[in-house]
Amino acid sequence: MESNLLFQLMVNGVIVGTLYGVVAMCFVLIYKSTQVVNFAQGEFLLIGAWTCWWLVTSMALPFWIAFPMTFLFMLAFGVTLQMVVLRPMIGEPVISVIMVTIGLSIFFQAVMKSIFGVWPQPFPEIFPVKSVNVLGLQVQPAYLMSLVVSVVIMGLFAWFFKYSRMGLAMRATAFNQQVAQSLGISVKNVFAMAWAISAMVSALAGVVVGMVNGVSSALSFFGIKVFPAVIVGGLDSIVGAIIGGLIIGLLENMAEYVDGQWLHVGNLYTVAPFYVLVIILMIKPYGLFGTKTIERV
């Protein structure tokens, strides 16, 4: 019985870890392009989840139409946000832009609460079955969908950065903004695309978590939960974000197993990733795959 529980938690950890990895890639994408840590990332999940929920419930659209429409809305939302709020901040100190993202986080939470209320709202039944048998384990269809879509998104990220013109422009901008601009790359367009992709991909995690736990303001905390994955993998490493997400996903579920079987602390599932975050920062300040930065003064 204990071995079955352990295996179930490990599978859950991998599935949730891929979701963490996708959101962590969004953190890294914005940081590599703009050198800004987006503290409103969790609110992107929240807005995406509420948008999909509204399309399904109020507009009575089928989920398979509402889901891609949510992606398109978040794409436009990310571009608009960057152009209206963040583009005027180009050239300002990084700490000023970070404070703007914190302000956006508070603002978006307040707006969502004023529109949709503070009580969690369940998604309508999307799938005909509540669980699917996978290797003898019962897995919710929403998590299986998230696993498939997350793997596809990771593959698209790899292709995008290696072969597409915009992806190569993003890599050049991340390496050196001034050099990229001198080569004719529109840094403003790169910034806008980075925020748009980040908002769109974050919506995936918001919808999946909302389908399982209901949509509420608590979804924004998901962005904080992903932060240890970003730091563990390295703040400027896409591969590190994926691996960091898997590590944190497995760690959370292993902590739940150890806590339930032996320690009985009660909240180890929540705090264990932050313990690991502190330890990693003490040993490798730039994360497992982060780039060391040397500044001469």
C-alpha positions as a LaTeX table, in Angstrom:
\begin{tabular}{lrrr}
\hline
Residue & $x$ (\AA) & $y$ (\AA) & $z$ (\AA) \\
\hline
Met1 & 0.00 & 0.00 & 0.00 \\
Glu2 & 2.79 & 2.42 & 0.89 \\
Ser3 & 4.68 & 1.62 & $-2.32$ \\
Asn4 & 1.53 & 2.28 & $-4.36$ \\
Leu5 & 1.07 & 5.62 & $-2.59$ \\
Leu6 & 4.71 & 6.53 & $-3.20$ \\
Phe7 & 4.42 & 5.68 & $-6.90$ \\
Gln8 & 1.20 & 7.68 & $-7.18$ \\
Leu9 & 2.85 & 10.71 & $-5.58$ \\
Met10 & 5.88 & 10.40 & $-7.87$ \\
Val11 & 3.65 & 10.36 & $-10.96$ \\
Asn12 & 1.73 & 13.36 & $-9.59$ \\
Gly13 & 5.05 & 15.08 & $-8.96$ \\
Val14 & 6.17 & 14.62 & $-12.56$ \\
Ile15 & 2.84 & 15.88 & $-13.94$ \\
Val16 & 2.73 & 18.92 & $-11.65$ \\
Gly17 & 6.46 & 19.43 & $-12.22$ \\
Thr18 & 5.94 & 19.82 & $-15.97$ \\
Leu19 & 3.34 & 22.47 & $-15.19$ \\
Tyr20 & 5.81 & 24.22 & $-12.87$ \\
Gly21 & 8.43 & 23.97 & $-15.60$ \\
Val22 & 6.20 & 25.66 & $-18.17$ \\
Val23 & 5.42 & 28.60 & $-15.85$ \\
Ala24 & 9.10 & 28.78 & $-14.82$ \\
Met25 & 10.01 & 29.12 & $-18.50$ \\
Cys26 & 7.79 & 32.18 & $-18.62$ \\
Phe27 & 9.74 & 33.72 & $-15.72$ \\
Val28 & 13.00 & 32.96 & $-17.51$ \\
Leu29 & 11.74 & 34.24 & $-20.88$ \\
Ile30 & 10.92 & 37.67 & $-19.47$ \\
Tyr31 & 14.10 & 37.82 & $-17.40$ \\
Lys32 & 16.36 & 36.86 & $-20.32$ \\
Ser33 & 14.73 & 39.41 & $-22.60$ \\
Thr34 & 14.26 & 42.33 & $-20.22$ \\
Gln35 & 16.36 & 41.54 & $-17.11$ \\
Val36 & 13.17 & 41.94 & $-15.05$ \\
Val37 & 11.67 & 39.42 & $-12.61$ \\
Asn38 & 7.91 & 39.48 & $-13.19$ \\
Phe39 & 6.17 & 39.31 & $-9.81$ \\
Ala40 & 2.78 & 39.45 & $-11.58$ \\
Gln41 & 3.29 & 36.02 & $-13.15$ \\
Gly42 & 0.79 & 34.38 & $-10.81$ \\
Glu43 & $-1.84$ & 36.92 & $-11.85$ \\
Phe44 & $-1.37$ & 35.85 & $-15.48$ \\
Leu45 & $-2.53$ & 32.39 & $-14.38$ \\
Leu46 & $-5.47$ & 33.94 & $-12.55$ \\
Ile47 & $-6.59$ & 36.09 & $-15.49$ \\
Gly48 & $-6.27$ & 33.18 & $-17.91$ \\
Ala49 & $-8.30$ & 30.88 & $-15.65$ \\
Trp50 & $-11.08$ & 33.43 & $-15.11$ \\
Thr51 & $-11.20$ & 34.20 & $-18.85$ \\
Cys52 & $-11.64$ & 30.54 & $-19.79$ \\
Trp53 & $-14.17$ & 30.02 & $-16.99$ \\
Trp54 & $-16.21$ & 33.03 & $-18.19$ \\
Leu55 & $-16.18$ & 31.83 & $-21.80$ \\
Val56 & $-17.36$ & 28.36 & $-20.76$ \\
Thr57 & $-20.00$ & 29.40 & $-18.22$ \\
Ser58 & $-21.33$ & 32.82 & $-19.28$ \\
Met59 & $-20.78$ & 32.57 & $-23.04$ \\
Ala60 & $-21.69$ & 28.84 & $-23.11$ \\
Leu61 & $-18.80$ & 28.01 & $-25.42$ \\
Pro62 & $-17.43$ & 24.47 & $-25.58$ \\
Phe63 & $-14.18$ & 24.09 & $-23.68$ \\
Trp64 & $-12.26$ & 23.14 & $-26.82$ \\
Ile65 & $-13.18$ & 26.51 & $-28.33$ \\
Ala66 & $-12.85$ & 28.54 & $-25.10$ \\
Phe67 & $-9.37$ & 27.14 & $-24.37$ \\
Pro68 & $-7.64$ & 28.40 & $-27.57$ \\
Met69 & $-9.64$ & 31.64 & $-27.37$ \\
Thr70 & $-8.16$ & 32.16 & $-23.90$ \\
Phe71 & $-4.69$ & 31.74 & $-25.38$ \\
Leu72 & $-5.43$ & 34.38 & $-28.04$ \\
Phe73 & $-6.84$ & 36.79 & $-25.45$ \\
Met74 & $-3.78$ & 36.38 & $-23.21$ \\
Leu75 & $-1.50$ & 36.91 & $-26.20$ \\
Ala76 & $-3.19$ & 40.26 & $-26.90$ \\
Phe77 & $-3.25$ & 41.06 & $-23.18$ \\
Gly78 & 0.50 & 40.50 & $-22.83$ \\
Val79 & 1.30 & 42.72 & $-25.83$ \\
Thr80 & $-1.01$ & 45.49 & $-24.60$ \\
Leu81 & 0.40 & 45.34 & $-21.07$ \\
Gln82 & 3.94 & 45.67 & $-22.31$ \\
Met83 & 3.15 & 48.51 & $-24.71$ \\
Val84 & 0.99 & 50.57 & $-22.33$ \\
Val85 & 2.59 & 49.99 & $-18.92$ \\
Leu86 & 6.08 & 48.56 & $-19.32$ \\
Arg87 & 7.40 & 50.10 & $-22.53$ \\
Pro88 & 7.54 & 53.61 & $-20.96$ \\
Met89 & 9.75 & 52.06 & $-18.25$ \\
Ile90 & 12.51 & 51.11 & $-20.71$ \\
Gly91 & 15.73 & 52.74 & $-19.55$ \\
Glu92 & 14.55 & 53.11 & $-15.96$ \\
Pro93 & 16.34 & 51.27 & $-13.11$ \\
Val94 & 15.47 & 47.58 & $-12.92$ \\
Ile95 & 14.17 & 47.95 & $-9.36$ \\
Ser96 & 11.61 & 50.49 & $-10.64$ \\
Val97 & 10.28 & 48.02 & $-13.21$ \\
Ile98 & 10.13 & 45.26 & $-10.58$ \\
Met99 & 8.10 & 47.55 & $-8.33$ \\
Val100 & 5.74 & 48.14 & $-11.26$ \\
Thr101 & 5.20 & 44.37 & $-11.62$ \\
Ile102 & 4.42 & 44.15 & $-7.90$ \\
Gly103 & 1.91 & 46.96 & $-8.31$ \\
Leu104 & 0.39 & 45.17 & $-11.32$ \\
Ser105 & 0.05 & 42.02 & $-9.21$ \\
Ile106 & $-1.97$ & 43.86 & $-6.54$ \\
Phe107 & $-4.03$ & 45.70 & $-9.17$ \\
Phe108 & $-4.94$ & 42.58 & $-11.15$ \\
Gln109 & $-5.95$ & 40.70 & $-8.00$ \\
Ala110 & $-8.24$ & 43.56 & $-6.97$ \\
Val111 & $-9.81$ & 43.78 & $-10.45$ \\
Met112 & $-10.46$ & 40.03 & $-10.63$ \\
Lys113 & $-12.07$ & 40.06 & $-7.18$ \\
Ser114 & $-14.28$ & 43.01 & $-8.11$ \\
Ile115 & $-15.46$ & 41.31 & $-11.31$ \\
Phe116 & $-15.78$ & 37.66 & $-10.25$ \\
Gly117 & $-15.99$ & 37.87 & $-6.46$ \\
Val118 & $-13.85$ & 36.24 & $-3.80$ \\
Trp119 & $-15.43$ & 32.77 & $-3.66$ \\
Pro120 & $-13.94$ & 29.87 & $-5.63$ \\
Gln121 & $-15.91$ & 28.96 & $-8.74$ \\
Pro122 & $-15.80$ & 25.39 & $-10.04$ \\
Phe123 & $-15.32$ & 24.64 & $-13.71$ \\
Pro124 & $-18.17$ & 22.79 & $-15.40$ \\
Glu125 & $-17.51$ & 19.13 & $-16.14$ \\
Ile126 & $-15.15$ & 19.19 & $-19.10$ \\
Phe127 & $-14.27$ & 15.52 & $-19.43$ \\
Pro128 & $-16.73$ & 12.60 & $-19.47$ \\
Val129 & $-14.72$ & 10.74 & $-16.78$ \\
Lys130 & $-13.33$ & 11.96 & $-13.46$ \\
Ser131 & $-10.14$ & 9.88 & $-13.61$ \\
Val132 & $-8.16$ & 7.78 & $-16.07$ \\
Asn133 & $-6.31$ & 4.57 & $-15.24$ \\
Val134 & $-2.62$ & 4.95 & $-16.11$ \\
Leu135 & $-0.39$ & 2.02 & $-15.14$ \\
Gly136 & $-2.83$ & 1.14 & $-12.38$ \\
Leu137 & $-2.99$ & 4.73 & $-11.08$ \\
Gln138 & $-6.00$ & 7.05 & $-11.15$ \\
Val139 & $-5.04$ & 10.36 & $-12.78$ \\
Gln140 & $-7.38$ & 13.29 & $-13.42$ \\
Pro141 & $-7.87$ & 14.02 & $-17.15$ \\
Ala142 & $-7.00$ & 17.69 & $-16.58$ \\
Tyr143 & $-3.53$ & 16.70 & $-15.42$ \\
Leu144 & $-3.05$ & 14.36 & $-18.39$ \\
Met145 & $-4.10$ & 17.18 & $-20.71$ \\
Ser146 & $-1.65$ & 19.54 & $-18.98$ \\
Leu147 & 1.16 & 16.97 & $-19.32$ \\
Val148 & 0.60 & 16.59 & $-23.06$ \\
Val149 & 0.19 & 20.32 & $-23.70$ \\
Ser150 & 3.20 & 21.16 & $-21.49$ \\
Val151 & 5.44 & 18.76 & $-23.40$ \\
Val152 & 4.21 & 20.22 & $-26.70$ \\
Ile153 & 4.89 & 23.76 & $-25.44$ \\
Met154 & 8.40 & 22.77 & $-24.35$ \\
Gly155 & 9.04 & 21.36 & $-27.82$ \\
Leu156 & 7.68 & 24.53 & $-29.43$ \\
Phe157 & 9.93 & 26.64 & $-27.18$ \\
Ala158 & 12.96 & 24.62 & $-28.32$ \\
Trp159 & 12.02 & 25.05 & $-31.99$ \\
Phe160 & 11.13 & 28.72 & $-31.52$ \\
Phe161 & 14.47 & 29.70 & $-30.00$ \\
Lys162 & 16.55 & 27.60 & $-32.38$ \\
Tyr163 & 14.95 & 28.19 & $-35.78$ \\
Ser164 & 12.47 & 31.10 & $-35.82$ \\
Arg165 & 13.59 & 34.67 & $-36.58$ \\
Met166 & 11.85 & 36.09 & $-33.52$ \\
Gly167 & 13.37 & 33.39 & $-31.31$ \\
Leu168 & 16.86 & 34.17 & $-32.61$ \\
Ala169 & 16.14 & 37.87 & $-32.07$ \\
Met170 & 15.14 & 37.12 & $-28.47$ \\
Arg171 & 18.37 & 35.20 & $-27.90$ \\
Ala172 & 20.39 & 38.06 & $-29.34$ \\
Thr173 & 18.53 & 40.60 & $-27.21$ \\
Ala174 & 19.09 & 38.47 & $-24.10$ \\
Phe175 & 22.82 & 38.35 & $-24.87$ \\
Asn176 & 23.22 & 42.10 & $-25.40$ \\
Gln177 & 20.40 & 44.57 & $-26.03$ \\
Gln178 & 22.62 & 47.31 & $-27.49$ \\
Val179 & 24.36 & 44.97 & $-29.93$ \\
Ala180 & 21.01 & 43.47 & $-30.97$ \\
Gln181 & 19.60 & 46.94 & $-31.64$ \\
Ser182 & 22.65 & 47.91 & $-33.67$ \\
Leu183 & 22.01 & 44.85 & $-35.87$ \\
Gly184 & 18.51 & 46.06 & $-36.71$ \\
Ile185 & 16.56 & 44.01 & $-34.15$ \\
Ser186 & 13.55 & 45.83 & $-32.71$ \\
Val187 & 14.12 & 45.42 & $-28.98$ \\
Lys188 & 10.67 & 46.86 & $-28.25$ \\
Asn189 & 9.02 & 44.15 & $-30.35$ \\
Val190 & 11.12 & 41.49 & $-28.62$ \\
Phe191 & 10.01 & 42.76 & $-25.21$ \\
Ala192 & 6.35 & 42.76 & $-26.31$ \\
Met193 & 6.58 & 39.21 & $-27.68$ \\
Ala194 & 8.26 & 37.97 & $-24.49$ \\
Trp195 & 5.44 & 39.30 & $-22.32$ \\
Ala196 & 2.82 & 38.00 & $-24.76$ \\
Ile197 & 4.22 & 34.46 & $-24.79$ \\
Ser198 & 4.62 & 34.53 & $-21.01$ \\
Ala199 & 0.99 & 35.56 & $-20.48$ \\
Met200 & $-0.33$ & 33.04 & $-23.01$ \\
Val201 & 1.59 & 30.04 & $-21.66$ \\
Ser202 & 0.81 & 30.93 & $-18.04$ \\
Ala203 & $-2.89$ & 30.74 & $-18.92$ \\
Leu204 & $-2.43$ & 27.00 & $-19.53$ \\
Ala205 & $-1.39$ & 26.42 & $-15.93$ \\
Gly206 & $-4.17$ & 28.67 & $-14.65$ \\
Val207 & $-6.86$ & 26.77 & $-16.56$ \\
Val208 & $-5.57$ & 23.34 & $-15.49$ \\
Val209 & $-5.28$ & 24.23 & $-11.81$ \\
Gly210 & $-8.67$ & 25.96 & $-11.99$ \\
Met211 & $-10.26$ & 22.83 & $-13.47$ \\
Val212 & $-8.94$ & 20.75 & $-10.56$ \\
Asn213 & $-9.29$ & 23.12 & $-7.59$ \\
Gly214 & $-11.72$ & 25.77 & $-8.82$ \\
Val215 & $-10.91$ & 29.32 & $-9.91$ \\
Ser216 & $-10.18$ & 31.83 & $-7.16$ \\
Ser217 & $-7.63$ & 34.45 & $-6.17$ \\
Ala218 & $-5.58$ & 31.66 & $-4.58$ \\
Leu219 & $-4.39$ & 30.80 & $-8.10$ \\
Ser220 & $-2.05$ & 33.79 & $-8.02$ \\
Phe221 & $-0.05$ & 32.03 & $-5.28$ \\
Phe222 & 1.00 & 29.52 & $-7.95$ \\
Gly223 & 3.45 & 32.10 & $-9.25$ \\
Ile224 & 5.17 & 32.19 & $-5.85$ \\
Lys225 & 5.25 & 28.38 & $-5.72$ \\
Val226 & 7.02 & 28.30 & $-9.09$ \\
Phe227 & 9.67 & 30.79 & $-7.99$ \\
Pro228 & 11.83 & 28.13 & $-6.24$ \\
Ala229 & 11.85 & 26.15 & $-9.50$ \\
Val230 & 13.16 & 29.22 & $-11.34$ \\
Ile231 & 15.92 & 29.84 & $-8.81$ \\
Val232 & 16.90 & 26.18 & $-8.50$ \\
Gly233 & 17.25 & 25.80 & $-12.27$ \\
Gly234 & 18.84 & 29.20 & $-12.85$ \\
Leu235 & 17.11 & 32.49 & $-13.53$ \\
Asp236 & 18.42 & 32.71 & $-17.11$ \\
Ser237 & 18.21 & 29.06 & $-18.18$ \\
Ile238 & 15.23 & 27.63 & $-20.09$ \\
Val239 & 16.49 & 24.07 & $-19.58$ \\
Gly240 & 17.09 & 24.85 & $-15.92$ \\
Ala241 & 13.49 & 26.05 & $-15.59$ \\
Ile242 & 12.17 & 22.73 & $-16.89$ \\
Ile243 & 14.45 & 20.66 & $-14.66$ \\
Gly244 & 13.81 & 22.95 & $-11.69$ \\
Gly245 & 10.06 & 22.52 & $-12.19$ \\
Leu246 & 10.38 & 18.72 & $-12.20$ \\
Ile247 & 12.60 & 18.82 & $-9.10$ \\
Ile248 & 10.15 & 21.00 & $-7.17$ \\
Gly249 & 7.14 & 18.96 & $-8.31$ \\
Leu250 & 8.75 & 15.71 & $-7.15$ \\
Leu251 & 10.07 & 17.32 & $-3.97$ \\
Glu252 & 6.63 & 18.58 & $-2.95$ \\
Asn253 & 5.06 & 15.15 & $-3.33$ \\
Met254 & 7.94 & 13.34 & $-1.64$ \\
Ala255 & 7.69 & 15.82 & 1.24 \\
Glu256 & 3.98 & 15.03 & 1.50 \\
Tyr257 & 4.77 & 11.30 & 1.66 \\
Val258 & 7.50 & 11.68 & 4.30 \\
Asp259 & 5.35 & 14.04 & 6.34 \\
Gly260 & 2.33 & 11.77 & 6.22 \\
Gln261 & 4.26 & 8.61 & 7.05 \\
Trp262 & 6.76 & 9.76 & 9.66 \\
Leu263 & 7.18 & 13.45 & 10.50 \\
His264 & 3.54 & 14.63 & 10.80 \\
Val265 & 4.55 & 18.29 & 10.61 \\
Gly266 & 1.47 & 19.21 & 8.61 \\
Asn267 & 2.73 & 21.78 & 6.10 \\
Leu268 & 5.96 & 20.26 & 4.80 \\
Tyr269 & 4.42 & 20.00 & 1.31 \\
Thr270 & 4.23 & 23.79 & 1.13 \\
Val271 & 7.51 & 24.83 & 2.74 \\
Ala272 & 9.91 & 22.11 & 1.51 \\
Pro273 & 10.62 & 23.84 & $-1.85$ \\
Phe274 & 11.63 & 27.03 & $-0.05$ \\
Tyr275 & 14.04 & 25.10 & 2.20 \\
Val276 & 15.64 & 23.68 & $-0.93$ \\
Leu277 & 15.69 & 27.16 & $-2.44$ \\
Val278 & 17.74 & 28.49 & 0.49 \\
Ile279 & 20.14 & 25.52 & 0.37 \\
Ile280 & 20.68 & 25.85 & $-3.41$ \\
Leu281 & 21.37 & 29.57 & $-3.08$ \\
Met282 & 23.95 & 28.87 & $-0.37$ \\
Ile283 & 25.76 & 26.29 & $-2.52$ \\
Lys284 & 25.16 & 27.59 & $-6.07$ \\
Pro285 & 23.97 & 31.22 & $-5.99$ \\
Tyr286 & 23.25 & 31.22 & $-9.73$ \\
Gly287 & 21.21 & 28.00 & $-9.65$ \\
Leu288 & 22.04 & 24.62 & $-11.17$ \\
Phe289 & 22.20 & 25.92 & $-14.75$ \\
Gly290 & 22.41 & 29.68 & $-14.31$ \\
Thr291 & 25.14 & 31.78 & $-15.90$ \\
Lys292 & 27.70 & 33.28 & $-13.55$ \\
Thr293 & 27.96 & 37.03 & $-13.92$ \\
Ile294 & 31.26 & 38.78 & $-13.25$ \\
Glu295 & 31.22 & 42.57 & $-12.93$ \\
Arg296 & 34.45 & 44.59 & $-12.91$ \\
Val297 & 34.47 & 47.74 & $-10.85$ \\
\hline
\end{tabular}
